[in-house]
Amino acid sequence: MAKDGIQLVFGGGRIGMMGVIADSVMASGGEVIGVIPEHLHDIEVGHEGLTELHIVDSMHTRKNKMFELSDAFVVMPGGLGTMDETFEIITWRQLGLHDKPVILVNNNNYWEPFRALVQHIIDNGYARENCVDLFTIVDGIDDVIPAIEKAPKERFDPLAKVF
């Protein structure tokens, strides 16, 4: 990211994968912006060594701020918070609130159950077939930039295909 001049916007934590990725981008000379809710910052999981750290009042504000600061969304494997953020950003795209690429990095086939769940939702008539176009699943980190570059630039049309 640093080599390509891509700024990282992330959840602002110093622990786990978030912290490792932020540290790596900064060690390579890149810019890193963190957005963390006050309650997480207060229990000392906030990353203090960033280019910018925004401390916000809630998880809702955090997601909105990260959305505003980002041009694309790259989602690594993660826990329940990652699932929450992934579903929300995909839903926002489905609703036409943004046209930013959403890329899921499929390390160790992590996102295969998600892909199957989305297909299950479609197969049962709760979403249109084109919902699979709301996100792109890539095999690894080296596939992220090409996927962003190939992403369609137009808004998602939820009515483009019928059930």
RAVENDA-V600889 format. One line per field, one symbol per residue. ss: DSSP state (~ for helix, > for strand, _ for the rest). phi: phi as a letter, one per 20 degrees, with the letter a starting at -180 (. if undefined). A space follows every 10 residues. Layout:
ss->???
phi->???
This chain:
ss->_______>>> __>__~~~~~ ~~~~~~~___ _>>>>>>~~~ ~~___>____ _>>>>>__~~ ~~~~~~~~~_ _>>>>____~ ~~~~~~~~~~ ~~~~______ >>>>>_~~~_ _~~~~~~~~~ ~~~_____~~ ~~~~_>>>__ ~~~~~~~~~~ __________ ___
phi->.fgemeeedb fneddmggff fffffffene ecddccfgff ffemdfeeee gbceddebff fgffffgfed dbcddegaef fffgffffff fgfgenfbce fcddeeglmg efffgfffff ffgenebfgf ffefbcddfb ffeffgfffe fgeeffdfdf cdf
